[in-house]
Amino acid sequence: MEDDLMTRHNHARRRAVRDYMARHGVKYAEALRAITGAEMAGHPGEPRSAPLRPLPAEQGGPSMPAVVARDHDVNDVCGHWLGAQCVGCGVCTTCDSCFCEVSRQEAELDAYLLGVEREHAQHWQEPGEDCPTCEDQQKRSKNFTECPTCGKALKGYWHFREHNAPRCLKDKPHPPGLDWSHLAGKRININNRWLYHGRMAGHAMDLTGTVTGRWTNLGTGTETTLYVLELDPAVAQSLRTDSGTTPFDPRGVTITEL
């Protein structure tokens, strides 16, 4: 029951953030901070402008006063009464406001943003339902047809994620969905020179060997989309491994059958 309430609250917050972005023309992070601050101030939907009021310690407010002794009752920093110093954030409340509540709000916001980031990281094949990051990317990229940073034409969500805006990576040599099973048993050369230019060309991978089949994840035992290349010991390789083999992604390299 508590999980259902939390899920409904998160969905409502996401809708509120999207509405705020549309009304004020701001980016997602700014809208989220405004909405989160407004919720904590008790005014959902709009940001708070008034300063924070100290709350009791059990509600996240200042845990004060500091311990005062007969021979130690003056704050050495400012000269005010030591009992006015909050032991939670160390601020003299005579000089300034307590920052305990601000710190708590920032910690909550950081945790929420981290959760959003982790959830979005799982959306590789298609946009996530009710994912604010995916929705913002979809809007800025014109439904994943154009990179919002460099203007490159895109072929869908998978292309947007692979292009990795705003870093704008180059496309891999081969499109997704190709069947690479015909490589098994063949002697090939693979390299990623397409990714390197100028002085960096010397760092390109250049490997020659025989494809032995699909690579299996050692941790889960599941077969992956990668393939295994058994390196030819008679050929100079840009990589040497103890096992004499290496997994590779056929989409990420140029392939020449020998």
ABEGO torsion letter per residue (X at the ends): XAAAAAAAAAAAAAAAAAAAAAAAGBBAAAAAAAAAAAAAAGBBGBBBABBBBBBBAAAGBBBOBBBBBAABABBAAAGBBAAABBAAAGBBAAABBBAAAAAAAAAAAAAAAAAAAAAAAABAABBBBGBAAAAAAAAAAGGGABBAAAGBBBAEAAAAAAAGOAAGBBBBABBBGBBAAAABGBBBBBBAAAABBEAAAAABBBBBEBBAEBBBBAAAGBBBABBBBBBBAABBBABBBAAGBBBBBAAABBBBBX
